[in-house]
């Protein structure tokens, strides 16, 4: 079954394209093309406005004996939408624009005319400077004078701003600038040093350990027993002042005096009240005080009743004595 739309054609073996008859057309034939209005225009006959971008079915032809650097120039014919008056315009490759020829006037040409006038004046000025060296010297002198005046006015403004400035803008900006890695490392190192100085003062200082021997005298058990007491002296960097009056008023109670004060009988309180009161209020603050007290007791001072002897004499309650 053959295709409904045949795209290929059959060419016989003896086909010769040169034998095909050619149509004789005009040299400057016009073609119908679809285009949009390249600019805003107004019809010269009826005054109708034709805006840029409006579509037309136009006729196109080549402009004879005109070109720009080998670029061909084309002419277009359109009709007014109101009165059907023919309007013609052509391409302008020199200015990359279009040029109106007949049938309408172009709107909004003020900017283009101003640019053309400025360019014309600039070309004239350059030509005059090239031909007249005195004119060029005057122009340069005037330019240098203007620059000096601008610099002076700028310095005056800076000095006025420095006088009136009461806010430190640099300091405010530095607060909101992102912290760099080097600044962060420095800040962390400073914080570590401050923490070490605050919590570990003079960590390398040596500590002195002093040993004190306290002798306890017991009548029943025989020779005195020696007990060791270890005191850790603080480092030399932190001196500690001892208040002797405070030590004498508070004192340190030995094991013997503590046992003697636990249990007391009425007879013992009557006979040795003053002696026990004096012995319990004394304080042993150093090793020399303890040794002096022991030597005085061994030399013949009055013997104090021990804790065990007081327990033997202890009566059950006050009701038994009555």
Phi, psi and omega in degrees: 000130183281158181285151180286321178248109181269120180263335180261150179239155182269129176247121180290164182296330181265027182285131178230110183293339180290341181276355180286129180290140181257149178278142178264109181250163179293154183291317179250070183279145179267142179242146177268124181230161178255123181217173176245152180297126185282347180202170177281136181215165178229132183294135182281345182269305184253352179078017179287137177272131177243117187270160181292133179101357179284136187272143180220153166265105188249161174258134183242140176213160177275141177277124183282143175059025177223132174200169180227108181053041179084000180271128182286144179252136182244151177240141182237145178237127176231170180240145178296143182285348182253308185251000178062026175285139183281133180238134181236142175210159182226167181282153179228082183294340179294317180255010183049055183208186177242153182235127180283141182248306184205157173094344182200167176240146183273137179264163177056052179261002184296317181296316180295319179294323178294319177297318179295321179293319179295320179294323178295316178296322179296319178296320179295320180294318178297320179294322179292320178295324180290328183268337184237102181292330179294323177296320178296320179295319178297319180295318180293320178297319179294321178296317179295322178296319178296321179296318179297318179297321178296319179296318179297317178295325178294319178296320177298319178295320179296317179295320178295322178293323179294326179289319185271354184284124177241353181247133178276094182291327179295319178294321178294320179291324180295333179291328184259003175285144179294138182287129179282169182292321180295317178296322180294319179295319178296318180296319179294321178295320178295320178296320178296317180296318179295322180294320180293318180294327183283323187259335182233083180278128179047064183291340183275356182290139182279152179254141182255128180253121180247141183247131179242138180250121180250123180264133178247133183253124178233128184290322185280324187276347176102233186294151181291144178265146182253128176241140183266141178230126185251124176247136177262114181281144178289167181291161184291337183291340180241093180290140180241124180267130180265130177261108185293323180296322179293318179296322181292323182286323182271304176076170177238123182274130176279171180292327181293312182294328178293321179291322181294329182274352181291311185235131179224143173259166182292321180295318180294324179293322181288318186283316187238041180291315181291322182294316181292324180294323180288319183291325182286337181271349179285152182238138177260104184262339182211176182289324180295321179295321181293317181295319179298319180293320180294319179295321179294323180290324179285334184287348177131020176286168183294131182286134180263140181295139181276176181291325181290319180295325178293327177295324180292324181275357186290130176264154188300310183201177179289336180293329179292320181294327179286000000 
